[in-house]
């Protein structure tokens, strides 16, 4: 069984994300247990962007290395070839790191388990690169659950767009459960979390979000 690293402290380290599309879906919904898991393709766009940049760096590294060899072949001198080798090596190393990082993002899966029996919320993040990580919050540390509007800078131009976030209040901290541009897309997860915690959630900031809840 793979080892799991447990993160101590009440500051959120896992599961946090803000986006225009919901990140989680309900996987298990029982009277005393709720499991939310990330959508299988949720990390794909970000992962492909990282992998693409890594591949581009490796391509440039190969070109630089080849140019150094050609320069040495036509008598341009050892210094030019050595410089090309160093630059190619640095870019190649960065490219390889980006490829590994992109693969880690691509295979990352997040899960939130709300267990009424254990009175605990467990956030888990795992991937095929590195160890799984967990963070736990006891029910008695949760003082509120709410939907709140937030601004989000999205896209290449970093345009600010309004979204709605489902948030836990943990002491003086705000923990993000999920978010979406359309509050209705959070309805199933929001209701399931509220029922699992046995509490109502505050929709004062988003009065139109709970139609039909």
C-alpha positions as CSV (number, residue, x, y, z in Angstrom):
1,X,0.0,0.0,0.0
2,X,1.4,3.4,-1.0
3,X,2.5,5.7,1.9
4,X,0.4,8.7,2.6
5,X,1.8,12.0,4.0
6,X,-0.5,13.7,6.5
7,X,-0.3,17.5,6.5
8,X,-0.7,19.1,9.9
9,X,-2.3,22.4,10.7
10,X,-5.5,24.1,9.9
11,X,-4.4,26.2,6.9
12,X,-5.8,24.7,3.7
13,X,-3.1,23.0,1.6
14,X,-5.1,20.5,-0.4
15,X,-8.2,20.6,-2.6
16,X,-8.1,24.4,-3.1
17,X,-9.1,25.5,-6.6
18,X,-11.1,28.2,-8.2
19,X,-12.4,27.9,-11.7
20,X,-15.4,28.5,-13.9
21,X,-16.3,24.8,-14.1
22,X,-17.0,22.5,-11.1
23,X,-14.0,20.5,-10.1
24,X,-15.7,17.8,-8.0
25,X,-18.6,15.4,-8.4
26,X,-20.4,13.2,-5.9
27,X,-18.9,9.7,-5.9
28,X,-20.5,8.3,-2.7
29,X,-23.5,9.7,-0.9
30,X,-24.6,7.7,2.1
31,X,-26.4,8.7,5.3
32,X,-23.2,9.0,7.3
33,X,-20.6,9.4,4.5
34,X,-20.0,11.7,1.5
35,X,-17.2,11.3,-1.0
36,X,-16.4,13.9,-3.6
37,X,-13.9,13.2,-6.3
38,X,-12.4,15.4,-8.9
39,X,-13.7,15.0,-12.5
40,X,-11.3,12.7,-14.5
41,X,-10.5,15.3,-17.1
42,X,-10.4,18.3,-14.7
43,X,-6.7,18.7,-14.7
44,X,-6.1,17.9,-18.4
45,X,-6.0,21.5,-19.8
46,X,-3.5,22.7,-17.2
47,X,-1.4,19.5,-17.6
48,X,-1.2,19.7,-21.4
49,X,-0.1,23.3,-21.1
50,X,2.8,22.3,-18.8
51,X,3.7,19.3,-21.0
52,X,3.6,21.4,-24.1
53,X,6.0,24.0,-22.6
54,X,8.3,21.2,-21.5
55,X,8.3,19.7,-25.0
56,X,9.1,23.1,-26.5
57,X,12.0,23.6,-24.2
58,X,13.4,20.2,-25.1
59,X,13.1,20.9,-28.8
60,X,14.9,24.2,-28.4
61,X,17.6,22.4,-26.3
62,X,18.2,19.9,-29.1
63,X,18.5,22.7,-31.7
64,X,21.0,24.5,-29.6
65,X,23.0,21.4,-29.0
66,X,23.0,20.6,-32.7
67,X,24.0,24.1,-33.6
68,X,27.0,23.8,-31.2
69,X,28.1,20.5,-32.9
70,X,27.8,22.1,-36.3
71,X,29.7,25.1,-35.2
72,X,32.5,22.9,-33.9
73,X,32.4,20.9,-37.1
74,X,33.0,24.0,-39.2
75,X,35.8,25.3,-37.0
76,X,34.0,27.9,-35.0
77,X,35.9,26.8,-31.9
78,X,35.5,24.8,-28.8
79,X,34.1,27.8,-26.8
80,X,31.0,28.1,-29.0
81,X,30.4,24.3,-28.8
82,X,30.8,24.3,-25.0
83,X,28.4,27.3,-24.6
84,X,25.8,25.6,-26.8
85,X,26.2,22.4,-24.7
86,X,25.7,24.2,-21.4
87,X,22.7,26.1,-22.7
88,X,21.2,23.0,-24.3
89,X,21.7,21.1,-21.0
90,X,20.0,23.8,-18.9
91,X,17.1,24.0,-21.2
92,X,16.8,20.3,-21.5
93,X,16.8,19.9,-17.8
94,X,14.1,22.5,-17.4
95,X,12.1,20.8,-20.2
96,X,12.4,17.4,-18.5
97,X,11.2,18.9,-15.2
98,X,8.2,20.5,-17.0
99,X,7.3,17.2,-18.6
100,X,7.4,15.4,-15.2
101,X,5.4,18.2,-13.6
102,X,2.8,18.1,-16.4
103,X,2.5,14.3,-16.0
104,X,2.0,14.8,-12.3
105,X,-0.8,17.3,-12.9
106,X,-2.4,15.1,-15.5
107,X,-2.5,12.1,-13.1
108,X,-3.5,14.1,-10.0
109,X,-6.8,13.1,-8.3
110,X,-8.4,14.9,-5.4
111,X,-11.0,13.5,-3.0
112,X,-12.9,15.0,-0.1
113,X,-14.5,12.6,2.4
114,X,-17.0,13.8,5.0
115,X,-17.5,11.1,7.5
116,X,-20.2,11.7,10.1
117,X,-19.1,8.7,12.1
118,X,-15.6,9.9,12.6
119,X,-16.8,13.6,12.7
120,X,-14.0,14.5,10.2
121,X,-13.4,15.9,6.8
122,X,-10.5,14.4,4.9
123,X,-8.9,16.0,1.9
124,X,-6.7,13.7,-0.2
125,X,-4.5,14.4,-3.2
126,X,-2.7,11.7,-5.1
127,X,-0.9,11.2,-8.4
128,X,1.4,8.8,-10.1
129,X,4.3,11.0,-9.2
130,X,5.2,11.3,-5.5
131,X,3.4,10.3,-2.4
132,X,-0.3,10.8,-1.6
133,X,-1.1,13.6,0.8
134,X,-3.9,14.1,3.3
135,X,-5.3,16.9,5.4
136,X,-8.0,16.5,8.0
137,X,-10.5,18.9,9.6
138,X,-12.6,17.8,12.6
139,X,-16.3,18.8,12.4
140,X,-16.0,20.9,15.6
141,X,-13.5,23.2,13.8
142,X,-16.1,24.1,11.1
143,X,-18.1,27.1,12.0
144,X,-19.9,27.8,8.7
145,X,-20.6,26.8,5.2
146,X,-21.5,29.4,2.5
147,X,-21.8,30.3,-1.1
148,X,-20.0,33.5,-2.0
149,X,-19.2,35.4,-5.2
150,X,-15.6,35.9,-6.0
151,X,-13.6,37.4,-8.9
152,X,-11.4,35.1,-10.9
153,X,-8.7,36.1,-13.4
154,X,-8.9,33.6,-16.2
155,X,-7.5,33.0,-19.7
156,X,-4.4,34.2,-21.4
157,X,-5.4,37.8,-21.0
158,X,-6.2,37.3,-17.3
159,X,-9.6,38.8,-17.7
160,X,-11.5,39.0,-14.4
161,X,-14.8,37.1,-14.3
162,X,-17.3,36.5,-11.5
163,X,-17.6,33.0,-10.1
164,X,-19.4,31.5,-7.1
165,X,-17.4,29.5,-4.5
166,X,-18.6,26.9,-2.0
167,X,-16.6,27.7,1.1
168,X,-16.1,26.2,4.6
169,X,-15.3,28.5,7.5
170,X,-12.7,26.8,9.6
171,X,-11.9,29.1,12.6
172,X,-10.5,32.3,11.0
173,X,-9.7,30.5,7.7
174,X,-11.8,30.1,4.5
175,X,-11.4,26.7,2.9
176,X,-12.5,26.3,-0.7
177,X,-14.7,23.2,-1.6
178,X,-15.5,24.0,-5.2
179,X,-16.5,26.9,-7.6
180,X,-18.3,27.6,-10.8
181,X,-19.4,30.5,-13.0
182,X,-23.0,29.2,-12.7
183,X,-24.1,28.7,-9.1
184,X,-26.6,26.1,-10.3
185,X,-23.7,23.8,-11.2
186,X,-22.7,23.7,-7.6
187,X,-26.2,22.7,-6.4
188,X,-25.7,19.0,-6.0
189,X,-22.3,19.2,-4.3
190,X,-23.5,22.1,-2.0
191,X,-26.6,20.3,-0.8
192,X,-24.6,17.0,-0.3
193,X,-22.0,18.8,1.8
194,X,-24.6,20.6,3.9
195,X,-26.4,17.3,4.6
196,X,-23.2,15.5,5.4
197,X,-22.2,18.2,7.9
198,X,-25.7,18.4,9.3
199,X,-25.9,22.2,8.8
200,X,-27.5,24.8,6.6
201,X,-25.3,27.0,4.4
202,X,-25.3,30.8,4.0
203,X,-26.5,32.0,0.6
204,X,-26.9,35.6,1.6
205,X,-24.3,36.7,-0.9
206,X,-25.8,34.6,-3.7
207,X,-29.6,34.8,-3.1
208,X,-30.4,33.3,-6.5
209,X,-28.1,30.3,-6.2
210,X,-30.4,27.8,-4.3
211,X,-33.5,27.7,-6.4
212,X,-34.8,24.2,-6.0
213,X,-32.4,23.2,-3.3
